[in-house]
Amino acid sequence: MKIFNYTFYVSRDEIDFNGHVHNVTYLSWMIEAATKHSESVGAGHEVCLTYGGIWVAKSHHIEYKKPAFENDVLQMKTWIEDIGKIASTRSYEISRIEDGTIVCEGATEWVFVDSETMRPKKIPDEILAAFI
């Protein structure tokens, strides 16, 4: 599957009382990466709505490898690990640009659901094709 990546800086607002990136921030970054990737391949939220569906998270897994700090320059990589009829698994890797250290890895299981009933719905072929 296609890897999507981008670079960003750690802001002061993302630092916790221990002086490193707050654990919850990593989840926010993962969701942001999923959104950016989907939009970049033409399968963003608005496009999904035209097919009567949206993506919802079923589960998240985050493994913190090393701390990240204010002003670190990080690279986010994300890709679709697996995609089926109604769900997909998206993987994430966040590394520090300066030394290449992987600071976090994660995965989210996303389920495509009907935007009105919130019941699982078959992923449209057009959406599948965008990620392959």
Helices and strands as residue ranges (DSSP letters): E 4-9, G 12-14, H 23-40, H 45-50, E 53-64, E 73-83, E 87-96, E 102-114, H 125-131
